[in-house]
C-alpha cells in the first residue's frame, strides 16, 4: 500500500470516528509509536527513535487533554497521573537510550487500551439494548 493511501485511510477513519473510537485510535497510535521506538532503539536508529518517542508523548498528552474532569472524578485524576508517568517513562527512555522504560510504557498503555476497549464495548452493549453490564451478586445460600 502506498504511504499516502494509508494516510488517507487513517484520516477517513479519524474523521468518521465517534468520540469513544477516537480515544481508542489514540491508544493504538501511542502503542504503535512506542513499538516503533523500541524497534528503532534496537536498530540504533537515533533519529527514528526520537521521532517515535516524541510522537508517542504528543499522543499521550492529547489523551490527557481529552479528559473531562467534571464527569470523570477520581478516574480522571488517576488517568492524568498515569499519562504523566507514561510521558516521563518515554522521556527517560529517549534520554538514556534504554529499552526498560519503553517496555514499561508499552505495558501500561496496553493495559489502559484493554480497559478502554472493555469500557467501550460495555457502553455499546448497554446503549444497544443488549445485556446490561451491571454486576448482580449470586447467593451461595441454599
Secondary structure, 3 states (H helix, E strand, C coil): CCHHHHHHHHHHHHHHCCHHHHHHHHHHHHHHHHHHHHHHHHCCCHHHHHHHHHHHHHHHHHHHHCCCHHHHHHHHHHHHHHHHHHHHHHHHHHHHCCCHHHHHHHHHHHHHHHHHHHHHHHHHHHHCCCCCCCCCCCCCCC
